[in-house]
Amino acid sequence: MYAETPLRRPTFDASSIIMPITSFFARLLHALMESRRKQAAKQAALHLKATSRDFADIAYQDLVDWILDDQHPRHLDGISFVESSK
């Protein structure tokens, strides 16, 4: 009787469980790295303002933005890398 009935295909797929878990941990790791990056940029800006007269006239938030800007990297004197290489 039981030998003649075909076996069912399993309805459980491990990838349906693993993918959301791995993407959650990837997003969590990315958020931790980004927060550490922002914290380091703020500490660097505070240090530059406290120790160098060259940065006394530049606003703290502008320094942080310059340090964190990946799209338009520049030297700390404000000259972009593209202009300095010409």
C-alpha positions as CSV (number, residue, x, y, z in Angstrom):
1,M,0.0,0.0,0.0
2,Y,2.6,2.6,1.0
3,A,5.1,1.5,-1.6
4,E,2.9,2.5,-4.4
5,T,2.3,6.1,-3.3
6,P,4.8,8.5,-4.7
7,L,7.0,10.6,-2.3
8,R,6.2,14.2,-1.9
9,R,8.7,16.9,-2.7
10,P,9.9,18.7,0.4
11,T,8.3,22.1,0.8
12,F,11.0,23.4,3.1
13,D,13.8,25.4,1.4
14,A,16.8,26.4,3.5
15,S,17.7,29.3,1.3
16,S,14.4,31.0,2.1
17,I,15.5,31.1,5.8
18,I,19.2,31.8,5.3
19,M,19.0,34.7,2.9
20,P,17.0,37.1,5.2
21,I,19.2,36.3,8.1
22,T,22.5,36.9,6.2
23,S,21.1,40.1,4.7
24,F,20.1,41.3,8.2
25,F,23.6,40.7,9.5
26,A,25.1,42.4,6.4
27,R,23.0,45.5,6.9
28,L,23.8,45.5,10.6
29,L,27.6,45.3,9.9
30,H,27.3,48.0,7.3
31,A,25.5,50.3,9.8
32,L,28.2,49.7,12.5
33,M,31.0,50.4,10.0
34,E,29.3,53.6,8.8
35,S,28.7,54.9,12.4
36,R,32.3,54.2,13.3
37,R,33.4,56.0,10.1
38,K,31.3,59.1,11.1
39,Q,32.6,59.0,14.6
40,A,36.2,58.9,13.4
41,A,35.6,61.8,11.0
42,K,34.2,63.9,13.9
43,Q,37.1,63.1,16.1
44,A,39.6,64.0,13.3
45,A,37.7,67.3,12.7
46,L,37.9,68.2,16.4
47,H,41.6,67.4,16.5
48,L,42.3,69.5,13.4
49,K,40.4,72.4,14.8
50,A,42.0,72.1,18.2
51,T,45.6,71.7,17.1
52,S,46.0,73.6,13.8
53,R,45.4,77.3,13.1
54,D,44.8,76.5,9.5
55,F,41.5,75.0,10.3
56,A,40.3,77.5,12.8
57,D,38.2,79.4,10.2
58,I,36.6,76.3,8.8
59,A,33.3,75.2,10.3
60,Y,33.4,71.9,12.2
61,Q,30.6,70.4,10.1
62,D,32.3,71.5,6.9
63,L,35.5,69.6,8.0
64,V,33.4,66.5,8.8
65,D,31.7,66.7,5.4
66,W,35.0,67.1,3.6
67,I,36.4,64.0,5.4
68,L,33.3,61.9,4.7
69,D,32.9,63.0,1.1
70,D,33.6,60.0,-1.1
71,Q,32.3,61.4,-4.3
72,H,34.7,64.4,-4.4
73,P,37.8,63.6,-2.5
74,R,40.0,66.6,-1.7
75,H,43.1,67.5,0.3
76,L,42.5,69.2,3.6
77,D,43.4,72.6,2.1
78,G,40.3,72.3,-0.1
79,I,42.0,71.5,-3.4
80,S,40.5,68.4,-5.1
81,F,42.7,65.5,-6.0
82,V,41.8,66.0,-9.7
83,E,43.0,69.7,-9.6
84,S,46.2,68.8,-7.8
85,S,47.2,66.1,-10.3
86,K,47.1,68.5,-13.2
